[in-house]
Amino acid sequence: MTTLRVAVLGAAGRMGRTVVEAVQGAPGLELVAALDRSDDVGALADTGAQVAVDFTVPSVTEANVTALVRQGIHAVVGTTGWTEESLGRVRAELAGRPEVGVLVAPNFALGAVLAVRFAAMAARWFESAEVVELHHPDKVDAPSGTARHTAEAIARARAAVGLGPMPDATQGADSARGAEVDGVRVHAVRLRGLTAHEEILLGNPGEQLTIRHDSFDRVSFVPGVLHAVRAIGGRPGLTVGLDQLLDLG
Ligand SMILES: NC(=O)c1ccc[n+]([C@@H]2O[C@H](COP(=O)([O-])OP(=O)(O)OC[C@H]3O[C@@H](n4cnc5c(N)ncnc54)[C@H](O)[C@@H]3O)[C@@H](O)[C@H]2O)c1
């Protein structure tokens, strides 16, 4: 088996430390660099790195990816904060290095990614769908990015088959019905003791389907990250979302 040489950016952070450990224990992968704030990403090619994993901070991740692409190093990026504009600049950068692959994935938990896909598959068959996300109270944003993404996927699936608005309450406090994302209600629970959880409720007369995902620990991201590290070399250009690498049809 040939060995893939891997670097981790943000290696001193919570996710970075988890990924360093995972790469060190993974067959076929060799950790060749573990960089943090004061290290020079621009000199990473000297280590022989073929793939770099970025779990840093939103303010530096684009510059890191640009530096990686310019050195011909594939990138697997979990850092949040990407916009259409920043993704567009990476696409433009990749035009000059068409052999390089970059994956930007807002969620590396396989179960969370599958839950979104299953919800999108089911949505066309149900009159009603709502999303409930539940997190620890230190999470800064609400609703979560994954819940938004789920609601958008449900809305797209409904629109594709011409489903109209869902039946809803006609009276009461608007806030009691949660946020509305593309016409889909999203409820955010913040409770001490929780980690990261999501439920998608789909209802028809006389039946309900519940799709639930629970993330209990950041090790839940490891299998998705390792899969992406192994797969990204065969996927030149920009890929957004881990689902694109899971062969889900
Ligand atoms: N996609 C996912 O599944 C997923 C999962 C968990 C976290 N995240 C995201 O990953 C990012 C990191 O999360 P975390 O909890 O590990 O944060 P963290 O604050 O624990 O770690 C970030 C690390 O990046 C380092 N850093 C800052 N600037 C750097 C630079 N220029 N070069 C290299 N390293 C630099 C910091 O020193 C720190 O060690 C966040 O954006 C978080 O939202 C994504």
The ligand as an SDF file (V2000), in Angstrom:
LIG
                    3D

 44 48  0  0  0  0  0  0  0  0999 V2000
  -16.7550   20.6900    9.4390 N   0  0  0  0  0  0  0  0  0  0  0  0
  -16.9280   20.0980   10.6130 C   0  0  0  0  0  0  0  0  0  0  0  0
  -17.4540   18.9750   10.7130 O   0  0  0  0  0  0  0  0  0  0  0  0
  -16.4340   20.8010   11.8480 C   0  0  0  0  0  0  0  0  0  0  0  0
  -16.3980   20.1200   13.0730 C   0  0  0  0  0  0  0  0  0  0  0  0
  -15.8780   20.7960   14.1850 C   0  0  0  0  0  0  0  0  0  0  0  0
  -15.3950   22.0900   14.0650 C   0  0  0  0  0  0  0  0  0  0  0  0
  -15.4590   22.7220   12.8500 N   0  0  0  0  0  0  0  0  0  0  0  0
  -14.8910   24.0480   12.6290 C   0  0  0  0  0  0  0  0  0  0  0  0
  -13.4710   23.9020   12.5950 O   0  0  0  0  0  0  0  0  0  0  0  0
  -12.8300   25.1040   13.0550 C   0  0  0  0  0  0  0  0  0  0  0  0
  -11.8810   24.7600   14.1810 C   0  0  0  0  0  0  0  0  0  0  0  0
  -12.6150   24.2820   15.3060 O   0  0  0  0  0  0  0  0  0  0  0  0
  -11.8920   23.9550   16.6950 P   0  0  0  0  0  0  0  0  0  0  0  0
  -12.9890   23.6400   17.6580 O   0  0  0  0  0  0  0  0  0  0  0  0
  -10.8090   22.9810   16.4990 O   0  0  0  0  0  0  0  0  0  0  0  0
  -11.2560   25.3890   17.0460 O   0  0  0  0  0  0  0  0  0  0  0  0
  -10.0110   25.7240   17.9530 P   0  0  0  0  0  0  0  0  0  0  0  0
  -10.1250   27.1740   18.2980 O   0  0  0  0  0  0  0  0  0  0  0  0
   -9.8890   24.7360   19.0750 O   0  0  0  0  0  0  0  0  0  0  0  0
   -8.7320   25.5160   16.9900 O   0  0  0  0  0  0  0  0  0  0  0  0
   -8.3460   26.3760   15.9680 C   0  0  0  0  0  0  0  0  0  0  0  0
   -6.8330   26.2840   15.8570 C   0  0  0  0  0  0  0  0  0  0  0  0
   -6.4100   26.9960   14.6940 O   0  0  0  0  0  0  0  0  0  0  0  0
   -5.1920   27.6420   15.0210 C   0  0  0  0  0  0  0  0  0  0  0  0
   -4.8750   28.7060   14.0620 N   0  0  0  0  0  0  0  0  0  0  0  0
   -5.2760   29.9850   14.0400 C   0  0  0  0  0  0  0  0  0  0  0  0
   -4.7290   30.6350   13.0080 N   0  0  0  0  0  0  0  0  0  0  0  0
   -3.9840   29.7310   12.3340 C   0  0  0  0  0  0  0  0  0  0  0  0
   -3.1660   29.8050   11.1770 C   0  0  0  0  0  0  0  0  0  0  0  0
   -3.0190   30.9520   10.5020 N   0  0  0  0  0  0  0  0  0  0  0  0
   -2.5400   28.6640   10.7580 N   0  0  0  0  0  0  0  0  0  0  0  0
   -2.6770   27.5180   11.4380 C   0  0  0  0  0  0  0  0  0  0  0  0
   -3.4190   27.4020   12.5550 N   0  0  0  0  0  0  0  0  0  0  0  0
   -4.0650   28.4920   12.9960 C   0  0  0  0  0  0  0  0  0  0  0  0
   -5.4090   28.1380   16.4380 C   0  0  0  0  0  0  0  0  0  0  0  0
   -4.1910   28.4950   17.0800 O   0  0  0  0  0  0  0  0  0  0  0  0
   -6.0860   26.9040   17.0540 C   0  0  0  0  0  0  0  0  0  0  0  0
   -5.1250   25.9980   17.5540 O   0  0  0  0  0  0  0  0  0  0  0  0
  -13.9880   26.0320   13.4480 C   0  0  0  0  0  0  0  0  0  0  0  0
  -14.2840   26.8810   12.3410 O   0  0  0  0  0  0  0  0  0  0  0  0
  -15.1390   25.0790   13.7210 C   0  0  0  0  0  0  0  0  0  0  0  0
  -16.4100   25.6790   13.5510 O   0  0  0  0  0  0  0  0  0  0  0  0
  -15.9720   22.0920   11.7620 C   0  0  0  0  0  0  0  0  0  0  0  0
  1  2  1  0
  2  3  2  0
  2  4  1  0
  4  5  1  0
  4 44  2  0
  5  6  2  0
  6  7  1  0
  7  8  2  0
  8  9  1  0
  8 44  1  0
  9 10  1  0
  9 42  1  0
 10 11  1  0
 11 12  1  0
 11 40  1  0
 12 13  1  0
 13 14  1  0
 14 15  2  0
 14 16  1  0
 14 17  1  0
 17 18  1  0
 18 19  2  0
 18 20  1  0
 18 21  1  0
 21 22  1  0
 22 23  1  0
 23 24  1  0
 23 38  1  0
 24 25  1  0
 25 26  1  0
 25 36  1  0
 26 27  1  0
 26 35  1  0
 27 28  2  0
 28 29  1  0
 29 30  1  0
 29 35  2  0
 30 31  1  0
 30 32  2  0
 32 33  1  0
 33 34  2  0
 34 35  1  0
 36 37  1  0
 36 38  1  0
 38 39  1  0
 40 41  1  0
 40 42  1  0
 42 43  1  0
M  CHG  2   8   1  16  -1
M  END
$$$$
